[in-house]
Amino acid sequence: MLYHLLYPLHETYKFFNVFRYITFRTVVAALTSLLISLVVGPYLIRWLMQYHVGQRIRKLGPQNHQKKAGTPTMGGVLILLSLFVSIILWADLTNRYVWLVLLATLGFGLIGFLDDYLKLIRNRSEGLRPKQKFFFQVLLALVIGLVLILYPEDSITTSLPLPFFKKAMPDLGWFYLPFAMLVIVGTSNAVNLTDGLDGLAIGPVMISSMVYAVIVYATGNVKFAGYLQIPYVKGVGELTLVCFGMVGASLGFLWFNTYPASVFMGDIGSLALGGALGTVAVISKHEILLVLIGGIFVIEAMSVILQVASFKLFGKRLFRMAPIHHHYELKGWAEPKIIVRFWIISIILALMALGTLKLR
C-alpha cells in the first residue's frame, strides 16, 4: 500500500525513486515485520494467558514436557499479523505471486487455527482429525496448483528443473499438479512435525526463507538467471520481500519462543509457514531443492514415516520416540543442545543448497 502511494511521488521528489528497488523494500519489510512482532508480542502473550489459551501436552510424550502445559499457544497469530501488515505495506500488490503466497499462508493458517481451537474447546491434545486436516490442505494446494497451471506467466510452469543439471528440465504436464500439491502439503506438515521444542522449527524456517529470498531474487532477474543458468520466472523477484518479511516476523517471534518459551506458535503458525515455504518453492521452480534447503523438516518427517512403517511391518521402533528430536531428548540430550545442533545442520544444508545454484 505504501509502495503504491509513495513510489509515484518520485516524479516530483527523486528520493522516492528508492521504492522501486526490491532490495530496499525487502529490508524495510523485514524490519517492519520484526518491529511489529516485538511490539505486539507481549500484549498478545498477556491476552492468551488471560483467556487461558494454553498448550495441551500429550501424556505419551516426554515427561519433561509436562512442565510446559499451560504455556500460551497459537502464537503463530503474531507471525501472520506481522507478515501480512509488512507485505501489504511494502509489496507490489499487483504481483499475483505475492497474493498466491499470502493465500497459502492464510489458508494453511486457518486450518491450523481450527485445529488449535478444537484442541482448546475439547481440552485435548488433538483437534481436527488427520483426515479432515489433510483434506483441507490438499484442497488448498489444489487451488494454488490450478492457478499456476491454468494461468501461467511463461512456458516453464509445468517443467521441473533438476539441481546440478543445466538443461535437464522435464515437462510433467498435468502430472505437475499432484507434484506441486505434494510439495506444498508435505512442507506444511513437515514444519508442523518439527515444531516440538522451543525455537526448533522457527530457526530452520528463517534459514530456509533467507535461502529462498536469494533464489527468488535471482530467478526473477533475467541477467542473474541467465548467468546462473536457472529458469527465469518473470515477476517472482517480488517474493524476495515476502521471504524476508517471514524472516523478520519469525525473528521477532523467536524473541518470545526461545528456550524456555513464553509462547508456542501452534498449528496456526507451523502449518502456515510450511505452506508458504512450499508455495514459494513451487513458484520459483526450485521444488526439488527444498529437500536440501528444508532438510531438517525432511528428516523430522521421515523419522515419523520410518517409525510408523517399522512398527507396523516388524513390530519394532527405530527410534525411542518420533519425531526424531524426541529421540534425542530421551537419550538425555538437553533441549537447547538439540535445538542449536539442528539449527547448525540447517545452516550447513542451506549453504550447500546455495552452492548448487552455480554447480550445474
C-alpha positions in Angstrom: 0.0 0.0 0.0 2.7 2.5 0.9 4.7 1.3 -2.1 1.8 2.3 -4.4 1.3 5.6 -2.5 4.9 6.7 -2.2 6.6 5.5 -5.4 4.5 7.7 -7.8 5.9 10.7 -5.9 9.4 10.0 -7.4 8.4 12.2 -10.4 8.3 15.2 -8.1 10.8 14.1 -5.4 13.7 11.9 -6.6 14.1 10.4 -3.2 11.0 8.3 -3.6 12.6 6.5 -6.6 14.2 4.2 -4.0 10.9 2.4 -3.5 11.2 0.9 -7.0 14.1 -1.3 -5.8 13.1 -4.7 -4.4 16.2 -4.8 -2.2 15.3 -1.6 -0.4 11.7 -2.6 0.2 12.9 -6.0 1.3 15.0 -4.5 4.1 12.1 -2.2 5.1 9.6 -5.1 5.1 11.9 -7.3 7.2 12.4 -4.5 9.8 8.6 -3.7 9.8 7.6 -7.3 10.5 10.3 -7.6 13.1 9.2 -4.4 14.9 5.5 -5.4 14.8 6.4 -8.8 16.4 8.5 -7.2 19.2 5.9 -4.6 20.0 2.7 -6.7 19.7 4.2 -9.9 21.2 3.9 -9.0 24.9 0.3 -7.8 24.5 -0.6 -11.0 22.6 1.0 -13.3 25.2 -0.8 -11.5 28.1 -4.1 -11.8 26.2 -3.5 -15.5 25.5 -2.8 -16.0 29.2 -5.8 -14.1 30.3 -8.1 -16.3 28.2 -6.2 -19.5 29.2 -5.2 -20.3 25.6 -2.6 -22.8 26.9 -0.7 -25.7 25.4 -2.1 -29.2 25.9 0.7 -31.8 26.4 0.3 -35.4 25.3 0.6 -37.9 28.1 2.6 -40.2 25.7 5.2 -37.5 25.1 8.4 -37.0 27.0 7.7 -36.5 30.7 9.8 -33.3 30.9 7.3 -31.7 28.6 4.6 -31.8 31.2 6.0 -28.7 32.8 5.2 -26.8 29.6 1.5 -27.4 30.0 -0.4 -24.2 30.1 2.2 -22.2 28.2 0.3 -19.8 25.8 -0.1 -21.3 22.3 -1.5 -20.0 19.0 1.4 -17.5 19.0 1.5 -18.0 15.2 -1.1 -15.3 15.1 1.8 -12.9 15.8 3.8 -14.2 12.9 0.9 -13.9 10.5 -0.1 -10.5 11.7 3.5 -9.1 11.4 4.0 -10.7 7.9 0.6 -9.6 6.5 1.0 -6.0 7.6 4.5 -5.8 6.3 3.6 -7.3 2.9 0.5 -5.1 2.5 2.6 -2.0 3.3 5.6 -2.6 1.1 4.9 -5.2 -1.6 3.8 -4.6 -5.2 0.2 -5.7 -4.7 -0.3 -6.0 -8.5 2.0 -9.1 -8.4 0.0 -12.2 -8.4 2.7 -14.3 -6.9 2.6 -12.2 -3.7 -1.2 -12.9 -3.4 -0.7 -16.6 -4.0 1.8 -16.9 -1.2 -0.4 -14.8 1.1 -3.3 -17.1 0.1 -1.2 -20.2 1.1 -0.1 -18.6 4.3 -3.6 -17.5 5.3 -5.3 -20.7 4.1 -2.9 -23.1 6.0 -3.0 -20.7 8.9 -6.8 -21.0 9.1 -6.5 -24.8 9.0 -4.1 -24.6 11.9 -6.3 -22.2 13.8 -9.2 -24.5 13.5 -7.1 -27.4 14.7 -5.7 -25.3 17.7 -9.2 -24.1 18.5 -10.7 -27.5 18.7 -7.9 -28.7 21.0 -8.8 -25.9 23.4 -12.6 -26.4 23.5 -12.2 -30.1 23.7 -9.5 -29.8 26.3 -7.4 -32.4 24.5 -4.1 -32.6 22.6 -5.9 -33.5 19.4 -8.0 -31.1 17.3 -9.0 -31.9 13.7 -9.0 -35.5 12.7 -5.9 -36.3 10.5 -8.2 -37.0 7.5 -10.0 -33.7 7.9 -6.8 -31.7 8.2 -5.3 -33.5 5.2 -8.4 -32.9 3.1 -8.4 -29.1 3.7 -4.6 -29.0 3.0 -5.0 -30.9 -0.3 -7.9 -28.7 -1.4 -5.9 -25.5 -0.8 -2.9 -26.9 -2.5 -5.1 -27.9 -5.5 -6.4 -24.3 -5.9 -2.8 -22.9 -5.8 -1.6 -25.6 -8.3 -4.5 -25.0 -10.7 -3.9 -21.2 -10.7 -0.3 -21.7 -11.7 -1.1 -24.2 -14.4 -4.2 -22.6 -15.9 -2.9 -19.1 -15.8 0.8 -19.5 -16.5 3.2 -16.5 -16.8 5.6 -18.3 -19.0 6.2 -21.6 -20.8 8.0 -23.5 -18.0 5.2 -23.6 -15.4 4.9 -27.4 -15.6 8.6 -28.0 -16.1 10.7 -29.4 -13.3 14.3 -28.1 -13.2 16.8 -30.5 -11.7 19.7 -29.3 -9.5 23.2 -29.8 -10.8 22.0 -30.1 -14.4 21.9 -27.1 -16.8 19.3 -28.2 -19.3 17.5 -31.0 -17.5 14.0 -29.7 -17.3 11.4 -32.4 -18.0 7.9 -31.1 -18.6 5.5 -33.0 -16.4 2.4 -31.6 -18.0 -0.7 -32.2 -15.8 1.4 -34.6 -13.6 3.0 -31.4 -12.3 -0.3 -30.6 -10.4 -0.1 -33.6 -7.9 3.7 -33.0 -7.6 3.2 -29.3 -6.7 0.4 -30.3 -4.2 2.8 -32.9 -2.6 5.5 -30.2 -2.2 3.1 -27.7 -0.6 1.2 -30.1 1.7 4.3 -32.1 2.6 6.3 -29.0 3.6 3.4 -27.7 5.7 3.1 -30.9 7.7 6.9 -31.4 7.9 7.3 -27.9 9.6 4.4 -28.8 11.9 6.1 -32.1 12.9 9.4 -30.1 13.6 7.6 -27.7 16.0 8.1 -29.8 19.1 10.8 -27.9 21.0 11.2 -24.3 22.0 12.5 -22.5 18.9 13.3 -25.7 17.0 11.1 -25.1 14.0 11.3 -21.3 13.7 15.1 -21.3 13.3 15.1 -23.5 10.1 12.1 -21.6 8.8 14.1 -18.4 9.0 17.2 -20.0 7.4 15.0 -21.6 4.6 13.3 -18.2 4.0 16.6 -16.4 3.6 17.8 -19.0 1.1 14.7 -18.8 -0.9 14.9 -15.0 -0.8 18.2 -15.3 -2.7 16.7 -17.8 -5.1 13.6 -15.8 -6.0 15.7 -12.7 -6.4 18.0 -14.4 -8.9 15.1 -16.3 -10.6 13.2 -13.0 -11.1 16.2 -11.2 -12.6 16.8 -12.1 -16.2 20.5 -11.4 -16.0 21.2 -13.3 -12.9 19.0 -16.2 -14.1 20.9 -16.3 -17.3 24.3 -16.2 -15.6 23.4 -19.0 -13.2 21.5 -20.9 -15.9 18.4 -21.3 -13.8 14.8 -20.8 -15.0 13.8 -17.2 -15.3 10.3 -16.5 -13.9 9.0 -13.0 -14.6 7.8 -11.2 -11.5 8.9 -13.8 -9.0 11.6 -11.4 -7.7 8.9 -9.6 -5.6 8.7 -12.7 -3.4 12.2 -11.7 -2.1 10.2 -9.2 0.0 7.8 -11.8 1.2 10.6 -14.2 2.2 12.4 -11.5 4.2 9.1 -10.5 5.7 8.8 -14.1 7.0 12.4 -13.8 8.4 11.6 -10.6 10.3 8.3 -11.9 11.6 9.9 -15.2 12.6 12.9 -13.5 14.3 10.5 -11.3 16.3 8.6 -14.4 17.3 11.8 -16.2 18.3 12.4 -13.5 20.9 9.5 -14.9 22.8 9.7 -18.5 21.7 13.4 -19.1 22.6 14.1 -21.6 25.4 12.3 -21.5 27.8 9.4 -20.4 25.6 6.9 -17.8 26.7 4.6 -18.7 23.8 4.3 -21.5 21.3 3.3 -20.9 17.6 0.8 -23.7 17.5 -0.5 -25.3 14.3 -1.7 -21.9 13.1 1.9 -20.8 12.8 3.7 -24.1 11.7 1.2 -25.1 9.1 1.1 -21.5 7.7 4.9 -21.1 7.5 5.3 -24.6 5.9 2.6 -23.9 3.4 4.2 -20.5 2.5 7.7 -22.1 2.0 6.3 -24.9 -0.2 4.4 -22.4 -2.3 7.5 -20.2 -2.8 9.4 -23.3 -3.8 6.8 -24.2 -6.4 6.5 -20.7 -7.8 10.3 -20.2 -8.0 10.8 -23.5 -9.9 13.1 -24.8 -7.2 10.9 -27.5 -5.8 13.4 -30.3 -5.5 16.0 -28.1 -3.9 13.6 -27.7 -1.0 14.6 -31.2 0.1 18.1 -29.8 0.8 17.1 -26.3 2.0 14.5 -27.7 4.4 16.5 -30.8 5.2 15.7 -30.6 8.9 11.9 -30.7 8.1 12.5 -33.7 5.8 14.5 -35.6 8.5 11.8 -34.9 11.0 9.0 -36.1 8.7 11.0 -39.2 7.5 11.6 -40.2 11.1 7.9 -40.4 11.7 7.2 -42.3 8.5 10.0 -44.8 9.2 8.9 -45.2 12.8 5.3 -46.0 11.8 6.4 -48.3 8.9 8.9 -50.2 11.1 6.4 -50.7 13.9 3.6 -51.9 11.5 5.8 -54.2 9.4 8.2 -55.6 12.1 6.6 -54.6 15.4 9.8 -52.7 16.3 10.5 -49.0 16.7 13.6 -47.5 15.0 13.7 -44.5 17.4 12.9 -44.2 21.1 10.2 -41.7 20.0 9.4 -39.8 16.8 9.8 -37.2 15.5 13.5 -37.6 15.9 14.0 -34.6 18.2 12.2 -36.6 20.9 14.5 -39.5 20.3 17.5 -37.3 21.4 15.5 -35.9 24.3 15.0 -39.5 25.6 18.7 -40.2 25.1 19.4 -37.4 27.6 20.3 -34.5 25.4 19.4 -31.1 26.8 16.7 -29.3 24.9 18.9 -26.3 24.0 21.6 -28.7 22.7 19.1 -30.4 20.3 17.8 -27.0 19.1 21.1 -25.4 18.4 22.6 -28.5 16.7 19.5 -28.8 14.5 20.0 -25.1 13.6 23.6 -25.8 12.7 22.6 -28.7 10.4 20.0 -26.4 8.8 22.7 -23.7 8.1 25.0 -26.3 6.6 22.3 -27.6 4.3 21.4 -24.0 3.4 24.9 -23.3 2.3 25.0 -26.5 0.3 21.8 -25.5 -1.4 23.1 -22.1 -2.4 26.2 -23.8 -3.9 24.0 -25.8 -6.2 22.9 -22.6 -8.0 26.4 -22.4 -9.6 27.3 -26.1 -9.7 25.4 -27.0 -12.9 
